[in-house]
């Protein structure tokens, strides 16, 4: 489990860095819009490594936490594994059905799940940190809080990507002024995406530090 945890950490941060660099091609003025969108389509494939890793880190993390005194074990831990694997299947269905009406419905369900899990993790981590119940190690409780923060950051990214889709449609317009407005919005959205990416990297690094050093 510890080995898988390390591998998933590498694929999560590596995939996210790749998505960051691919996304920056959208703002290159020396490339045509069609060429930039062709490169952008790669991002959806590369991003699946980060999304898959993020989902699997949840049950593996709770499994490893039993070594450090977590009382989330037995049937409850098995339930976390079952729900996580079901969520992973949903994530891949969203990817394969992207662009269809079914894919859009699945995407909304996935978004609701992310809100629920992120909120649950923030509440659980805060409760454990304050009371030392369920999980006694403060560093582990803080990792749970940070994981919830990463999920909320991902929701923020999805919101920006949704707005960028509308801006791309503007950039495809035959009207020069509308095209320029779309291009300007794309640059603005990409700048926000870069900030969100740096935030995720910082949160992931903090989680890695806490897990390896266990400072408190």
C-alpha positions as CSV (number, residue, x, y, z in Angstrom):
1,X,0.0,0.0,0.0
2,X,2.8,2.4,0.8
3,X,4.4,1.6,-2.6
4,X,1.2,2.2,-4.4
5,X,0.8,5.5,-2.4
6,X,4.1,6.7,-3.7
7,X,3.4,5.7,-7.3
8,X,0.0,7.4,-7.2
9,X,1.6,10.6,-5.8
10,X,4.1,10.6,-8.7
11,X,1.4,10.2,-11.3
12,X,-0.9,12.7,-9.6
13,X,1.7,15.5,-9.5
14,X,3.3,14.5,-12.8
15,X,0.0,14.4,-14.7
16,X,-1.0,17.8,-13.3
17,X,2.3,19.4,-14.3
18,X,1.8,18.0,-17.9
19,X,-1.7,19.4,-18.0
20,X,-0.3,22.8,-16.9
21,X,2.2,22.9,-19.7
22,X,-0.3,21.7,-22.3
23,X,-2.8,24.3,-21.2
24,X,-0.3,27.1,-21.8
25,X,-0.3,26.4,-25.5
26,X,-3.8,27.9,-25.6
27,X,-2.3,31.3,-25.1
28,X,0.4,31.1,-27.8
29,X,-0.4,33.8,-30.4
30,X,2.0,32.3,-33.0
31,X,-0.2,29.2,-33.3
32,X,-3.6,29.0,-35.0
33,X,-6.6,28.4,-32.9
34,X,-7.2,25.0,-34.5
35,X,-3.6,24.0,-33.7
36,X,-3.9,25.2,-30.1
37,X,-7.2,23.2,-29.7
38,X,-5.6,20.1,-31.1
39,X,-2.9,20.3,-28.4
40,X,-5.5,21.1,-25.8
41,X,-7.4,17.8,-26.6
42,X,-4.3,16.0,-25.3
43,X,-4.9,17.5,-21.9
44,X,-8.1,15.5,-21.4
45,X,-6.2,12.3,-21.8
46,X,-3.1,13.3,-19.8
47,X,-5.4,14.6,-17.0
48,X,-6.8,11.1,-16.4
49,X,-3.6,10.0,-14.8
50,X,-4.0,12.7,-12.1
51,X,-7.8,12.1,-11.7
52,X,-7.3,8.4,-11.4
53,X,-4.5,8.8,-8.8
54,X,-6.5,11.3,-6.8
55,X,-9.5,8.9,-6.4
56,X,-7.3,5.9,-5.5
57,X,-5.2,7.9,-3.0
58,X,-8.4,8.3,-0.9
59,X,-8.9,4.6,0.1
60,X,-5.2,3.8,0.1
61,X,-4.6,6.8,2.4
62,X,-7.3,5.6,4.8
63,X,-5.8,2.1,4.7
64,X,-2.3,3.3,5.6
65,X,-3.8,5.5,8.3
66,X,-4.8,2.4,10.3
67,X,-1.1,1.9,10.9
68,X,-1.0,5.2,12.8
69,X,-4.0,4.6,15.0
70,X,-7.0,5.5,12.7
71,X,-10.2,3.9,13.9
72,X,-11.6,3.9,10.4
73,X,-11.1,0.2,9.7
74,X,-13.1,-3.0,9.1
75,X,-16.5,-2.7,7.4
76,X,-16.2,1.1,7.2
77,X,-12.8,0.9,5.4
78,X,-14.2,-1.7,3.0
79,X,-17.1,0.7,2.3
80,X,-14.6,3.5,1.5
81,X,-12.9,1.1,-1.0
82,X,-16.1,0.1,-2.7
83,X,-17.4,3.7,-3.0
84,X,-14.0,4.9,-4.2
85,X,-13.8,2.2,-6.9
86,X,-17.4,3.1,-8.0
87,X,-16.3,6.8,-8.1
88,X,-13.3,5.8,-10.3
89,X,-15.6,4.0,-12.7
90,X,-17.8,7.2,-12.9
91,X,-14.7,9.4,-13.5
92,X,-13.7,7.2,-16.5
93,X,-17.3,7.1,-17.8
94,X,-17.3,10.9,-17.8
95,X,-14.1,10.8,-19.8
96,X,-15.3,8.3,-22.4
97,X,-18.8,10.0,-22.7
98,X,-17.4,13.5,-22.9
99,X,-19.3,15.7,-25.3
100,X,-22.6,13.7,-25.1
101,X,-25.7,14.4,-23.1
102,X,-25.0,11.3,-20.9
103,X,-21.5,12.5,-20.3
104,X,-22.8,15.9,-19.2
105,X,-25.2,14.3,-16.7
106,X,-22.4,12.0,-15.4
107,X,-20.1,15.1,-15.1
108,X,-22.7,16.8,-12.9
109,X,-23.0,13.7,-10.7
110,X,-19.2,13.6,-10.4
111,X,-19.1,17.2,-9.4
112,X,-21.7,16.7,-6.7
113,X,-19.7,13.8,-5.4
114,X,-16.6,15.9,-5.2
115,X,-18.4,18.6,-3.2
116,X,-19.6,16.0,-0.8
117,X,-16.3,14.2,-0.4
118,X,-14.3,17.5,-0.1
119,X,-16.7,18.9,2.6
120,X,-16.7,15.5,4.5
121,X,-12.9,15.4,4.5
122,X,-12.6,19.0,5.7
123,X,-15.1,18.4,8.5
124,X,-13.5,15.0,9.5
125,X,-10.0,16.4,9.5
126,X,-11.0,19.4,11.6
127,X,-12.9,17.3,14.1
128,X,-10.0,14.9,14.5
129,X,-7.6,17.7,14.8
130,X,-9.6,19.4,17.6
131,X,-10.7,16.3,19.5
132,X,-8.1,13.7,18.7
133,X,-10.9,11.2,18.2
134,X,-11.1,8.8,15.3
135,X,-7.6,9.8,14.2
136,X,-5.2,10.8,17.0
137,X,-2.2,11.9,14.9
138,X,-2.5,15.6,14.2
139,X,-0.3,15.5,11.1
140,X,-2.7,12.9,9.7
141,X,-5.7,14.9,10.5
142,X,-4.1,17.9,8.7
143,X,-3.4,15.7,5.7
144,X,-7.1,14.9,5.5
145,X,-7.9,18.6,5.6
146,X,-5.4,19.3,2.8
147,X,-6.9,16.5,0.7
148,X,-10.3,18.2,1.0
149,X,-8.6,21.4,-0.1
150,X,-7.2,19.7,-3.2
151,X,-10.6,18.5,-4.1
152,X,-12.1,22.0,-3.8
153,X,-9.2,23.4,-5.8
154,X,-10.1,20.8,-8.5
155,X,-13.7,22.0,-8.5
156,X,-12.4,25.6,-9.0
157,X,-10.4,24.4,-12.0
158,X,-13.4,22.7,-13.5
159,X,-15.4,25.9,-13.1
160,X,-12.6,27.9,-15.0
161,X,-12.4,25.2,-17.7
162,X,-16.2,25.5,-18.2
163,X,-15.9,29.3,-18.7
164,X,-13.0,28.8,-21.1
165,X,-15.1,26.6,-23.3
166,X,-17.4,29.6,-23.9
167,X,-14.5,31.8,-24.6
168,X,-13.2,29.3,-27.2
169,X,-16.5,29.5,-29.0
170,X,-16.2,33.3,-29.0
171,X,-12.6,33.0,-30.5
172,X,-14.1,30.8,-33.3
173,X,-16.5,33.6,-34.3
174,X,-16.2,35.3,-37.7
175,X,-16.4,38.7,-36.1
176,X,-12.9,40.2,-35.5
177,X,-14.0,42.0,-32.2
178,X,-15.7,38.9,-30.9
179,X,-12.6,36.8,-31.8
180,X,-10.4,39.2,-29.9
181,X,-12.6,39.2,-26.9
182,X,-12.5,35.4,-26.9
183,X,-8.7,35.3,-27.1
184,X,-8.4,37.8,-24.2
185,X,-10.8,35.7,-22.1
186,X,-8.8,32.6,-22.9
187,X,-5.6,34.3,-21.6
188,X,-7.4,35.4,-18.4
189,X,-8.8,31.9,-17.8
190,X,-5.4,30.3,-18.4
191,X,-3.8,32.7,-15.9
192,X,-6.3,31.6,-13.3
193,X,-5.7,27.9,-14.2
194,X,-2.0,28.4,-13.6
195,X,-2.7,29.9,-10.2
196,X,-5.0,27.0,-9.3
197,X,-2.3,24.5,-10.5
198,X,0.4,26.1,-8.3
199,X,-2.1,25.9,-5.4
200,X,-2.5,22.2,-5.9
201,X,1.2,21.6,-6.2
202,X,1.7,23.5,-2.9
203,X,-1.0,21.4,-1.2
204,X,0.4,18.1,-2.5
205,X,3.9,19.1,-1.4
206,X,2.6,19.9,2.1
207,X,0.8,16.6,2.3
208,X,4.0,14.7,1.2
209,X,6.0,16.7,3.9
210,X,3.5,15.8,6.6
211,X,3.4,12.1,5.6
212,X,7.1,11.7,5.5
213,X,8.3,14.0,8.4
214,X,5.3,13.6,10.7
215,X,6.2,16.8,12.6
216,X,3.5,16.6,15.2
